[in-house]
Amino acid sequence: MNEGKINVLADPSAVAQAAAELFVQSSHEAIARQGKFSVALSGGTTPRALYALLAADPFINAVDWSNTFIFFADERCVPPDDPQSNYGMVRETLLNHLQIPSTNIHRMKGEIDPQSAAMEYGKMLKQTFGDGGMDLTLLGMGDDGHTASLFPHTSALAEKSHRCVANFVDKLNTWRLTLSAPFINHSHAVALLVCGPSKAATIQRVMEEPPSPQQFPIQLIQPQSNNLLWLLDVAAAGM
């Protein structure tokens, strides 16, 4: 697999700092290129620290939020005010602090039928991007090698045509909404933010063993631009 570029940083706060700098740089480049910046956000502990940084000085004033368009890599099938909601977490840590038009924010509707929600989001992505993709997609990785809501041995891993799918995750006994790997791979850039010692063994296997994307779905993330960046803390990179 194309491993992309690997940056190993001291700790989770350094990963969040590097991700915030990447966010600002990507926004400037995209707006210079085409007048707007599109980014797909993820839930999780590491991204939460990034959003807190973006919501404060100096980063908050370094981004042209009026020309920034926010999308989501995945969502849990819960209402937006549920504590489990990715959108709810992003709203609380970032969106509530920004001067950003509400029309620039595109959430997945976790509260409605999963198939309907995925179809609606996919249609919106097709209208917005055509055959293209995000300027920047920010992803994490679970201990099991999942990314977005592309979990090991789930049906979404076989998706070739749809941009967004409803994915049933047996081990969690729940539906998730997720961008498909092919759509993620149309991104201009993808950053994978991975922190903590519990990720180290999986990182080693993902990097060093022959590809097994059914077991480690993060291996499906191979942007056509070849612009793939791993931001790891020392603990995650330990092995």
ABEGO torsion letter per residue (X at the ends): XBAEBBBBBABAAAAAAAAAAAAAAAAAAAAAAAGBBBBBBBBEAAAAAAAAAAABOAAAAABBAAABBBBBABBBBBBAABAABAAAAAAAAAAAABBBBAAABBBBBAABBAAAAAAAAAAAAAAAAEABBBABBBBBBBAAGBBEABBBGBAAAABAABABBBBBBAAAGBBBBBBBAAAAAABABBBBBBBEAAAAAAAAAAAABBBBAAABAAAABBBAAGBBBBBBBAAAAAX
